[in-house]
Amino acid sequence: MSILHLSWKNILNKPLNLVLNLVLFALGVGLISLLLLVNVQLEDKFEKNFAGIDLVIGAKGSPLQLILSSLYHLDAPTGNMPVSEAKAFLNPKHPIFKSAIPLSLGDSHRGYRIVGTNTGFIDLYTAKFADGKLFEENMEVVVGATVAKNLNIKLADEFKSSHGLIEDENLVHEDAAPFKVVGILEKTGSVIDQLIVTKTQSIWAVHDEHSHEAEESADHKHNEAEHNLEHDEAEHSEDLPLSSYEDKSITSLLVKFKGRNIQALNMARNINENTNFQAATPAIEINRLYTLLGVGEEALKAMALLIIFVSGLSIFISLFSSLRERKYELAVMRTLGARPGFLFQLIIFEGIIIAVLGYFCGIALSHGSMVLLADFLEKSYRYDFSAAIFLKEEIYIFGGSLVIGIIAAIIPAFQASKTDIHATLADNKG
């Protein structure tokens, strides 16, 4: 019989101790692994959705809310910006802004957000088309891969939007023209997978009291000849610049700078101090969010480490206490030729086996929990999280588990190797 097999048999002799040790060890390992899974994927989402944006401009309110609503689409917008007051930021010849992509938020379809913007928004995420094309006319939409999959949307499908960001039949814009799907994007792993994208003018049309009539009358207020010329020449048949629609509003602007000069660095402060808007820097706000989340994360990590420590202590107590009952057995093994080193290894292997089993139970627990958590996150925030991701850090956890198992077994193993054959047999005989 091999030493490994013998160690396993010894462990099975005390099933309740084995279960207790495995539960404690699995809880500690599972909690650390789950934290890593969530943290790594969350950071990946934030990084992908950062999209190189230097500044977000919107209505005054919480700067973190502005970032979460405009970049990550995890919160409600802070308000609207009148185009008449935001004209300077929309100037394509702005001395500091390389680009300023407008967003109009507030509507949704079956829980998925509709974003009124321009074609530059799709370019931010380097999204490619799985089918169809870019929107060109009002009421045409492009849908993200997750939206298309979950709602079973196909090209030429039509639907009506709902007011707000929740799924409610009572909030559907029944009097507005329907949106028509003209494009479906490939999966990118970024927030655009969860969005329905259309022209800003489409959002305005939906919210006009008489959408078709209001849209047509608004077009006639502009120079028709200039509009036709731009319509023919523009690559994606864009309408007049948004700055021409001074009676309208947008939600926010996603800004990229031309360079990192002193004016660009001071732009946020200048906007906050001298305009009715607020400007938030994504990097700063996300770091603040990480700081807030980090407190809870560190507390959970400390709890997990404490559980693992208690688990190691439990393994030690279990092995040490079992030596009293196994003294005669160990002494007999010595008389049959087993060397002290063999007994030492026997107990060490018992500690290792418990640690390894506890590790795999913990990994199974963490990834199983991630399945449930991913489903909850997708339903709540429309973000994709996966349980089928295995991190290199989990290999380090395995190494740490082995070390804990060995450390917990060293003292009992040393005691076993020092078994006094004559005294033990004599005591048992007496």
ROTI-607766 format. One record per atom (N, C-alpha, C): x negated, y, z. Coordinates in steps of 0.1 Angstrom, whole numbers, plus 5000, padded with zeros to 4 digits. Layout:
BEGIN
XYZ ...
# end
This chain:
BEGIN
499249885000 500050005000 499150125000 499350224991 498550344990 498850435002 497850525004 498050625015 499150715013 499450755000 500550844997 501850775000 501950644996 503250574998 503450555013 502350525020 502550505035 502950635042 502450755037 502750885043 504250905040 504750875028 506150895025 507050805034 506650685036 507450595045 507550655059 506450705064 506350765077 507350885078 507350965068 508251085068 509751045068 510050945060 511450895060 511950835073 511050795082 511450735094 512150835103 511950965101 512651075108 513351165098 514551115093 515251195083 515751335088 516151345100 516651475105 515551575106 514351535110 513151625111 512851665096 512851575087 512551595073 513551705067 514851685070 515851775065 515651915070 515351925084 515152055090 513952125084 512852055083 511652115077 511852155062 512552075055 512852115041 513652235039 514752245048 515652355047 514952485051 514152485061 513352605065 512352645054 511652555049 510652575039 511252625026 512352565022 513052605010 513652745011 514152775022 514752915024 513653015022 512552995028 511453095027 510953105013 510552995007 510052994993 511153044983 512453004985 513453044977 513753194977 513653254989 513853394990 512753474983 511553434985 510453504979 510553494963 510753374959 510953344944 512053434938 513153434945 514353514940 514053664939 513353714950 512953854949 512053884937 511153794935 510253804923 510953804910 511853714909 512653694897 513453824894 514153874904 514954004902 514054114900 512954134907 512054244906 511354254892 510854144888 510154134875 511154174863 512354114864 513254144853 513854284854 514054334866 514554474868 513454574862 512254544865 511154634860 511054624845 511254504840 511254494825 512454574819 513654564825 514754644820 514454794820 513954834831 513654984833 512555024822 511554934820 510554974811 511054984797 511854884793 512354874779 513354994776 514155024787 515155134785 514555274787 513355284791 512655414792 512555474779 512255394769 512355444755 511455564752 510455594760 509555704757 510155834759 511255844766 511955974769 511256054780 510956184777 510156264786 511156344796 512356374791 513256464799 514656424795 515556434805 516956424802 517656554807 518456614799 519056734802 520556714803 521256764813 522656744815 523256844824 524556814828 525156904838 524556884852 524656994859 524056984873 524756884881 523956824890 524356724899 523156644904 523356514906 522256434910 521356394899 520056434900 519156394889 518956244886 519056164897 518956024896 520255974888 521356024892 522655984885 522556024870 521956134867 521756174853 520956074845 519856034852 518955934845 519655794844 520355754854 520955624854 522155614844 522855734843 523955734833 523555754819 522455824816 522055864803 521055764797 520155714805 519155624800 519555474802 520055444814 520355304818 521855264817 522655364816 524155344815 524655264827 524155304839 524555224851 525455314860 525655434856 526455524865 527355614857 528255684863 529055784856 528355904853 528655974842 527956104839 528156214849 527256304850 527356414859 528356524854 528656524842 529556624836 529256644822 529756754816 529556794802 528756924800 528156934789 527357054785 528057124773 528457244774 529057314762 527957324752 528357294739 527357304728 526857454727 527757544729 527457684728 526357724737 526157664749 525157694758 523857604756 524057494749 522957404747 522357414733 522757524725 522257534711 520757544710 520157614720 518657624719 517957494720 518557394728 517857264729 518057184717 519157214709 519457134697 518757184685 517957284686 517257344675 516157244670 516257194658 515257104653 513857164652 513757294652 512457364652 511957414666 512557344676 512157384690 510657374691 509957474697 508457464698 507957354707 508757304716 508257204726 508857064724 510157064719 510856934718 510556874704 510056754704 509856674692 511256634687 512056584696 513456544693 514356564705 515656584703 516656594714 517856524709 518056404714 519156314710 520356344718 521456384713 522656414721 523456284724 523956284736 524856174740 526156234745 527256164740 528556194745 529156064751 529356064764 529755944772 531155964778 531655864783 532955874790 534055774785 533855714773 534855624768 534255484768 535055384766 534655244766 535655154758 535155034756 536054934749 535854804757 536954764764 536954634772 535754634781 535454744787 534354754797 532954784792 532854784778 531554824772 531554974768 530455044771 530455184769 530255224754 530955324751 530855384737 530055514738 528955514730 528055634731 528155714718 528555834719 528555924707 527155994706 526555974695 525156024693 524856034679 523556034675 523156024661 522255904659 521855894647 521055764643 519755754650 519255864655 517955864663 518055784675 519255764681 519455684693 519055534690 519455484679 519155344676 517655334673 517055434668 515555424666 514855424679 515355474689 514655474702 514355334707 515255244704 515055104709 514555014698 514155074686 513654994675 514554884672 515854914672 516854804670 516954774655 517154654651 517354614637 518754554636 519154554624 520554514621 520654364618 521454294625 521754154622 522754144611 523554244609 524554244599 525054394597 525454424585 526054554583 525054674581 525454794585 524654914583 524855014593 524255134592 524455244601 525755304599 526255374609 527555444608 527255574599 528155604591 528055724582 529155814584 530355764585 531555844586 532055844600 532955944603 533555944616 534355814618 534455764631 535155644635 534455514631 533255524626 532555404623 531555374635 531455254638 530555214650 529655104647 528555104654 527554994654 527554934668 527654804669 527754744682 526454664685 526154664698 524954584703 525254434703 524154354703 524254214702 525154154713 524954194725 525754134736 527154164735 527454294731 528854334729 529554244719 528854224707 529354144696 529654004700 528653954708 528753814712 529953794722 529953874733 530953854743 532353894739 532453984730 533854024726 534253964712 533253884707 533553814694 533853914683 533054024683 533254124673 532554094660 533254124649 532754104635 532854224627 532154234616 532154344607 533654364603 533954494601 535354544597 536354524608 536054474619 536954474630 537354614635 538554634639 538954774644 539454764658 539254864666 539754874680 539855014684 540655034695 540855174700 540055184714 539555294716 538755314729 539655344740 539055334752 539755364765 539055474772 539755564779 539155664786 538555604799 537355654802 536655604814 535855484811 535155424821 534255314819 534755184825 536055174828 536655054833 537654994823 537854874824 538754804815 540254824820 541054904813 542354934818 543254964806 544254884803 545154904792 545855034792 546055084804 546855214805 545955334801 544655314799 543755424796 543355424781 543955334773 543655324759 544155454751 543355504742 543755624734 544655574723 545855554726 546855494716 547055594704 546955724707 547255824697 546155854688 544955804691 543755824683 543555724672 542755764662 542455664651 541555554657 541655434651 540855324656 539355334651 538455274659 537055264654 536955144645 536055154636 535755044627 534354994628 534154864629 532754814631 532154804617 530954874615 530254864602 528854804604 528454784616 527154724619 527054654632 526254544632 525954464644 524454454645 523954494657 522454494659 521954354664 520654334661 520054214667 519754244682 519554134689 519254144704 517954204706 517854304714 516554374717 516054354731 516954304740 516654294754 516654434762 517154534755 517254664761 518754704762 519054824768 520354864771 521254874759 520654894747 521554914735 522254784731 521854674737 522554544735 523954554741 524154644751 525354644759 526254764754 525854834743 526554954739 527254944726 528255034724 528855064711 528455204707 527855214696 527255344692 528055404680 528355534680 529055594670 528555744669 529055814659 528755964658 529356044669 528756144673 529256234683 530656284678 530756324665 532056374660 533156274662 532856144663 533956044665 534556054679 533656084689 534156094702 534956224703 534556334697 535356454697 536756424690 536756354679 537956324672 538956254681 538456154688 539356074697 539956164708 539256264712 539756344723 540556464719 540656494706 541456594701 542956554703 543856644705 545256614707 545856544696 545456594684 545956524671 544656494664 544156374666 542756344662 542556374647 543356324638 543156334624 543256484619 544356544624 544556684620 543456774625 543156754638 542156834644 540756824638 540456694634 539156674628 539156744614 540256734606 540256794593 540156944594 540857004604 540857154605 539557194610 538857124618 537557154623 536557154612 536657054602 535757054591 535957174582 537257224580 537457334571 536957464577 536657474590 536157594596 534757614592 534057514587 532657524583 532557544568 531457594563 531257614549 531257484542 532357464534 532557334527 531457294517 530957394510 529957374501 528657324507 528257394519 527057354526 527257214531 528457184536 528657044542 528556934531 529056964519 528956864508 527556844504 526756954504 525356944500 524556864510 524856884523 524156804533 524556664533 525856644530 526456504529 525756424518 525456484507 524856414496 523456394498 522756484505 521256474505 520856404518 521556404528 521156334541 521056184539 520056134545 519855984544 520955904549 521555944560 522655874566 523955944566 524056044557 525356124555 525756194568 524756254574 525056324587 525956454584 526756494594 527556614593 526656734596 527256844597 526556964600 525856944614 524857024617 524157014630 525157034641 524956964652 525856974663 525957124668 524857194667 524957334672 525957414665 526557374654 527557444647 528957424653 529057324662 530357294668 530357364682 530357494683 530257564695 531357544705 532557504700 533657484709 533757344715 532757264712 532657124717 531757114728 531656994734 530756954745 530056824743 528956814749 528256684749 527856654764 527456534766 527156484780 525756514784 524756484775 523356504779 522556494766 521256524769 520256524758 519056434762 518556344754 517356274756 516256334748 515256384756 514256474749 512856404749 512256414738 510856384737 510056504733 508856524740 508056644738 507056624726 506656734720 505656724710 504256704716 504056744728 502756734734 502856754749 501756724756 501756744770 500956864774 501556984770 500957104774 501657164787 501157284791 501657334804 503157374802 503557414790 504957454788 505857334789 505457224784 506257094785 506357054799 505257064807 505257014821 506157104829 506257234826 507057324834 508557334828 508857264818 510157274811 511257234821 511157124828 512157084837 512457194847 511457244854 511657344864 512357474858 511857514846 512457634839 513957614837 514357494832 515757464829 516557464842 516057404852 516757394865 516957534871 515957624870 516057754876 516757854868 516757844855 517157954846 518457924837 518957804839 520157764831 521257704840 522357684834 523457614841 523357464840 522257414834 522057274833 520957224843 520757094843 519657034851 518856944842 517556944844 516656854837 515956764847 515956634843 515456534852 514356454844 513256424851 512156354845 512356204848 512556114838 512855974841 511755914850 510455934847 509455874855 509455904870 509756034873 509856074887 511056014894 512256014887 513455964893 513355814895 512855744885 512755594886 511755554897 510655634899 509755604910 510455624924 511355724924 512155744936 513055624939 513655574928 514555464930 513755344934 512555324929 511755204933 511355224948 511155344952 510855364966 512055334975 513255364971 514355334979 514655184979 514455114967 514654974967 513554894974 512354964974 511154894980 511354864995 512054955002 512154935016 512954805019 514054785012 514854665014 514054545009 513354554998 512554444992 511554405002 510754495008 509754465018 510354395030 511554445034 512154385046 512554235043 513054215031 513354075027 512153985026 511054045021 509853965019 509253925033 509354025042 508953995056 509753885063 511053895060 511953785065 511553655059 511253655046 510953525040 509653465045 508653555047 507353515053 507553455067 508453525075 508653475088 509353335088 510253315079 510953185077 509853075074 508953115064 507953015061 506952985072 506653095080 505853065092 506552975102 507852995104 508552915113 508652775107 508752765094 508752625088 507452555090 506352625088 505052565091 504952525105 505452605114 505352565128 506252445131 507352435124 508252325126 507552195121 506852205109 506152085104 505052045114 504352145120 503352105130 503952035142 505052095147 505652035159 506151895156 506751875144 507251745140 506151645139 505051675133 503951585131 503251555145 503151665152 502451645165 503151555175 504551585175 505351505185 505551365180 505451335167 505551205162 504351115166 503251185169 502051105172 502151025185 502951075194 503151005207 503850875204 504850875195 505550755192 504750655183 503750715176 503050635167 501650595171 501250625184 499950595189 499650445187 500550365191 500250215191 500150175176 500950235167 500950195153 499550235147 499050355151 497750405146 496650315152 496750285165 495750195171 495650065164 496850005161 496849875153 496149895140 496450005133 495850025120 494350035121 493850095132 492450095134 491849965136 492549875144 492049735146 492049655133 492849695124 492949625111 491949675101 491149775105 490049825096 490249965091 491350035095 491550175090 490550265097 489850345090 488850435096 489550565100 488850635109 489350765114 489750865102 488850855092 489150945081 490450915073 490750785073 492050735067 493250785074 493150785088 494250835096 494450985094 493351055094 493351195092 494051235078 493651165068 494251185055 495751155055 496051045062 497451005063 498351115068 497951185079 498751285084 498751415075 497551445070 497451555061 498451535049 498451415043 499351395032 500851415036 501151375048 502551395053 502851545053 501951625058 502151775057 502351825043 501451775034 501451815020 502751775013 503251655016 504451605010 505651695014 505751725027 506851805032 506751945025 505552005024 505452135018 505752135003 505352034996 505652024982 507152004979 507751914987 509251894986 509952024989 509552095000 510152225004 509952324993 508852334987 508552424976 509552404964 509652274959 510552254948 511952274951 512352244964 513752274968 513952424968 512952504973 513052644973 513152704959 512352654949 512352704936 513752674929 514252554932 515552514927 516652604933 516452634946 517452724952 517352864946 516152914944 516053054939 516653064925 516252974916 516752974902 518252944901 518752864910 520152834911 520952964915 520353034925 520953154930 520953264919 519853254911 519753354900 520853334890 521253214888 522353194878 523553264883 523853254896 525053324901 524853474901 523653514905 523453654906 523453724892 522853644882 522853704868 524253714863 525153624866 526553634862 527253754869 526953784881 527453894888 526954024883 525654034880 525054154874 525654184860 525754084852 526354104839 527754154839 528554104849 529954144850 530054284855 529154324864 529154454871 528454564863 527354524857 526554634850 526254604835 526654484830 526454454816 524954434813 524154404823 522754374821 522554224821 521654184812 521354034811 520154004820 520353914829 519253854837 519253704835 518153644836 518053504833 517353424844 517953304846 517353214856 516253124850 516253124837 515353034829 513953094827 513553174837 512253234836 511353184847 510153144844 509253094854 508053184855 507753234866 506653334867 505353274872 504253334868 502953284873 502853304888 503553394894 503553414908 504053294915 504953214909 505553094915 504452984916 503452994908 502252904909 501452934921 501353064924 500653114936 501453074948 502753074948 503553034959 503352884962 503152804951 502952664952 501652644960 500552714956 499252704962 499352744977 500152844980 500352884994 501152785002 502052714995 502752615002 501852495006 500952454997 500052355000 499152385012 498752515012 497852555023 498652555036 499852595036 500652595049 500852445053 501152355044 501352215047 500052155053 498952195048 497652135053 497352195067 497552325068 497252395081 498152335092 499452315089 500352265099 499952125103 499252045094 498951905097 497551885102 496751985102 495351965106 495151915120 495851985130 495651945144 496251805146 497451775142 497951635144 497051535137 496551575125 495651475118 494351455126 493851555132 492651545140 492851455152 494051475158 494451395170 494551245166 495151225154 495351085149 494051015147 493051095141 491751035138 490951005151 491351065162 490651045175 491350945184 492250865178 492950765186 492050665193 492250655206 491450565214 492150425213 491450335206 492050205203 492350125216 491250115225 491350035237 492450085247 492350215249 493250275259 494650265254 494950285241 496250285236 496850145237 496050045233 496549905233 496749865247 495849905256 496049865270 497249925277 497550055274 498750125279 499950055274 499950015261 501149955255 501349815261 500249745264 500349615270 500849615284 500449725291 500949735305 502349785306 
# end
